Amino acid sequence: MRTLTIIKFSLLFVLFSAFTLKSCKQTERSKRSVFLWKTNEGLKESDQKTLESLEITHTYIRFGDIEWNPVFQRSEPIEGADSWDFDAMSYYSTAVIFITNEVLQNLEFPDMKDMANKVAAFYNDRQDEFASRYGRIYGYEKLEYENYRDVDWDAVKLKSDSLKDDWSLRNNRLLIDCDWSESTKDKYFSLLKELKIILRKTEIQSTIRLWQYRDYKLAGIPPVKRGLLMCYSTGDPKDINTENAIVDYASIQEYITHSRYPMKLDIALPVYSWGTLFRNREFAGIISPLSINYLEENPALFEKKDSINFIIQTDTVLGNTYYRFGDVLHYQGVNAEELINIAKWVKKMVKPDKAAIISLFSYDPLYFNQIGHENIRKVFHIFN
């Protein structure tokens, strides 16, 4: 009976890991990815089916943020995604830790070693948590048994632990996300060097903002082998005169003006959209996620002033946001046609290598449905 259970376990494992094992082969060809940026949602089985249909085989997981606490005058880690919100996990993933520039501004150069130790400890804890979750999902939860009394739980645990270890070894990449400035670049680069020493078996990567790409001689080059070029966030959402703070084709052309960046780059393109809320012409918050379809389909609540501005028609609460009559909601996002044009420009100018990961920021069924799955395929196909 025990031998039968082990054989059954192995067969079930092969069936239930189709998403992950198939990803291993596909990633070499497509290198398609998404950012999982929400901290209150994970990857569900319905999301898994969507990613499979689009041949997306890699995810960036927001492990957390490092923020500055002005009260205690210290940096503090804030956990991001909860591994227990995940009902599915991709075969390939990269951890992301966001460090605010304020942290660097408030620390001195000699503090970077201690800071690196804290970041490394935070990463190791979270990495172990997600690896354990992967092992549990595919070692326990996705298996079915006719009679639990006949299960060889020692064999199941052994397989689960093996899956956990394999996931950790396979996904030993840490992307540090930081909008460093000219004045903080030396401290940031020192932090990266220290992390490479402490996390010897982990590949340290860095995000590259558009201005850091364009003005790389001023911004400096992070001391890592690979960076992620973030092709979005080109304006100030708090400015009522900003037409589109996320991105537009003209802005991309202004920032990506050359092909001289001396580092291999992965690419992140935007599919997200939001509404910036203004009350008496003062910024009152960001409404996200938000689709243009939702605004246009509810004229009793949102009076359309022009293609991107809507006037709130009554006091109401939607989600966690309180709207007042007369508030102005400024929709910002990128449509499918513009996204495709942006992708073509980035491919032409940046010239990512064959190993580049092309990712979409960030995954949400609302965003994907608004862009359209066929258009998302077209975007990925541009880089094939």
N, C-alpha and C positions, 0 to 999 in steps of 0.2 A: 504493500500500500504506500509506503514511504517513497519507493522508487517511482511509482505511478504519479504521486504528487509532484515530485521534482520534475518529471517529464512534462506534466500538465502545466506546471509553473513556467517552464522554459518556452512552451508553445504559446502560452498566453502573453508572455513577455514580448515575444517577437511580434505578435499581433498588435498589442497595445502601444508598442513603441514605434509604430510606423511613422508618426510625425517626427520623431527624433532621429531614428536610424536613416530614414529617407533623406533627412536634412543633411546628413554627413556628405552624401554624394552630390546633392543639389547645390550646396553652398559653394563647391568648387566651381560651379558653372555660373550661378546667378548672383551670389553674394548679396542677397536682398535682406534688408533689415528694417525694423521699426523701433522707435523709442517707446518704452513703457514708462511714461513720466508721471502719471497720477499716483498719488501715495495711498489712495483709498480703494484702488481697484487692481486686480491682478489679471491673469490670462485665464479665461474660461474656455470650456470645451467648444462653445460656439465661435469664440475668437480663434481657437486653434484651427477650426475648419476654414475660416476666412483666410488665415495666413497660409494654410496649405494650398488653397485654391489659387493664391497669388504667388506661390512658390517662395514665400518668405521664410527663411531658415535660420535667422539670427535675430536676437533681441538685445537692446540696451536696457538694462534694469537700473532704475534709480535707487541705489543703496541708501542715499541720504545726502544731507547738506552739512557743511561746516559753517556756522554763523558766529558772529561776534556778539557777546552779551555785554552791553554797556554798563549794566548794573554791577556785575562781578568782574568786569574788565578781563574777560577771557574768551577764548574760542570754545564753542560747544557743538558736539555732533547732534544732528536731528535725524532720526531714522526716517527713511523714505518708504518704499514699498514694503508691505507685509507679506512674507512668503506664504502665509496661510490663506491669503486671498487668491493664490494661484491653484487652479485645478488642472493646469497644463503648463509645461515649461519647454522651451525650445532646446534643441540639442546643443546649439551654440549661443552663448550669451556673453556680454561684456558688462562689467560692473561700472557704474557711474557715480562719482562723488563730486558734488558741486561745492566749491569753496568761494565764498564771497570775497570781493576785492577789499572789503572793509576789514576782514581778518588780517590780510597782509599789511594794510595801512596801519593797523594798531599793534603789530608785532615788529620786533627788530630782527635784523639779519641773523644774529646768533640764536634766535628762537626757533629757527627753521628745523633744526635737528629734532628738538622736542616735539614740534608740531608734526613732523613726519612720523614720529613714533605713535602719536595719537591717531593720525589718519590711518596708519598701517594696522593698528589694533582694531580700529572701527571696521576697516575693510575685512580683516580676517574673521571677526565675529559674524559679520553679515554674510560673508562668503560661505562660512560653515553652515549658517542657517539656511541659505538657499540650496546648497548642495544636499543638505539633509532633507529638505522638502522635495527635491527632485527624486531622491532615493525612495522616499515614502510614496510619492505619487505613482511611480512606475514599478515600485517593489511591493506595494501593498494595495493602494486604493484602486488601481485600475485592473486588479485581478479579481476573478469571480471563482467561487468554490461551491460545489454542490453540498459538501459536508465539511464544515469547519473543523470537526473533530479529527478528520483525516489529514489535515494540513500539517506538513512538517515546518513548523514556524522557525526552527533553527535555520533551515535552508532558505526560507523566505527572507529572514533577517540578513543572512550572509549575502544574498543577492542584492538586497536593498543597500547594504553598506558598500558593496562593490560599485553599484550605480552612483552612489554619493561620491566615492573616491574618484571614479572616472570623470564625473561632471566637474569636480574641482580641478583636476589635472588638465582637462580639455579647455576649460574656460578661465584660464589664469591671466586675464587681462583686466586692467583697471584704467578707466578713462577719467582723468581729472578735468573737470569743467570749471574754468575760471576766466573772468574777463579782466585779466591783469592789465595794468596801465604802464606807461613808460616809467613812472616812479616806483612801481612795485615789481617790475619784471625780474630784477636781480634776486629778490627774495623768493619769488615764485619759482624761478629756475633752480635756485638752491634747494627749495623744497622737493622739486622733482628729482634732483640728483640724490638727495637723501632717501627718498622713497625707493629709488632703484637699488640702493645699497641694502636697505632693510628688507624689501620684498624681492629678493634675488630671483625667485622662480616665477615672478609675475611680470608681465610686460606692461610697463607704464606708458600710457598715451596721454595726449593733451588735446583739448578742443582748441580750434583756431577761429576767432571771430573774423568777420569780413574786413574790419579795419586793420586787424593784425595781419591779415593776408596781404592786403593792398600796401600797407606801410610797414612791411616786414623789417626793413632796416631800422626803423624807429622803434617798433614793438619788440624786436628781437625774435629769435627762434628757440622754442623750448628744446631742452636737451633730451629729446626722446626720438625713437626711430620712426614713429608714425603719429600723425595728427588727424583730427576730424574737423573738416571745414564746415562751419555752420552757416548755411546759405539763407539766413533769415535774420530778423530783428534789426531792421535798418532805420528805425525811427523811434521817437519818444511817444508812447501811448498816452502819456499824461498831457500832451500838448494838443489842444483842441484844433489846432491848425494842421496837425499831422494827418495826411489823407490815409496812409496805410503804414502803420508801424511794423507790420510783419515783414512784408517784402513786396516789391513789384519788379517788373522786368528792367525798367530804367535804372533802378537802384542797383540791381545786380551788375549791370554793365558799368556803373560808376565805381563799384568796389572791385570787381574782378577784371582788372585791366591788363594783366600780364600772366605769364606762365613760368615765372622765375622763382617760385617759392621752393626753397632748398630742402624739402622734406616730402616723403610719400604721404599722400592724403586720402582719407576716406571722405565721403560726401554725405551731408545731411540736408535734405530738402524739406520745406514746410508743407504740411497739408492741413494745419490747424487754422481755426478762425475764432474770433472773439468779438465782443462788443465793448467799446469804451463808453462809459456812462458819464455824462456831464450834467451838473446841476448849477444853474445860474452861471454857466460858462466855466465852472470849476470842476476839475476831475473828481469823480465820485466812485471810481472803481472799474474793474474789468469783469465782464460777464463771460464765462467760459465753462464748457464749450457752448458755441452758438452757431447756428446755420442761417444763411440768408433766406432759405426756404421757410424756416420757422417764423421769421419776421414778416415775410410777405404773405404768409398764410393766416396771419392774425391781425388784420387791419383794424379791428375794433380796439385793439390794445396798442398797436404800433402804427401810427400814421406815417406813411412813406413821404418824406420831404424831397428826397432825390435818390440816386442809386445806392447811396451808402448811409444816409442819415434818416433816422426815424424819431418821431416825437411820441412820447408816452402819453396815452389818452386818459388814464385813470390811475389813482393810487392803488398799488397792488404789490403783492409779494410773490416772487417766482424763485423757487429754490431757496437760497439764503440771501437773496437780494431784494431790498425794498425800493420800489420805483414810485416816483411822485409824478403827478400830472405836470406835463411841461418839460420833464427831463428829456435830454437829447441822447439817443443811443447811436453811436457811430460804429457801423459794422466794418470790420477789417478782416481780410483774408486773401486767399489766392484762388482763382478759378482754374479749371482744368487746362484751358488753352494757355494761360500765362505760365502755369507750372511746367508744362511741356516745353515752352520756349525758354524758360529759365534753365531747365535740365539740359537742353541743347547747348546753351551758352556756356554753362559750367563744364560740360564735357569737352567743348571746343577749346576753352581757355585753360582750364586746370589740367586737363589730360591725365585723369586718374589711371593708375596702372591696373593690370589684370587682377591683382590681389585686392583691389579696393572694395570696401563694403559700401553699398549705396543704401542709405537709410531714409526713412520718412519720419518726420517729427510733427506730431506724435500720434500713436495709435489710439483711435477712438472710432467705433462703428459710425458715429455721426459724421466725422470727417471723411471717412472712406466712402460712405454713401454719397456725400455731397460732391466729392471729386469724381466718383464713379470707378468701379473696379477695373473696367476696361481701360480707362485713362491712366490708372495707376500702373497697369501692365505696360502701357506705352512709355511711361516715364522710366520704368526699370529697363525696358528694352533699349532705350537710348544708350545705356551704358554697357550693354552686352557686347 
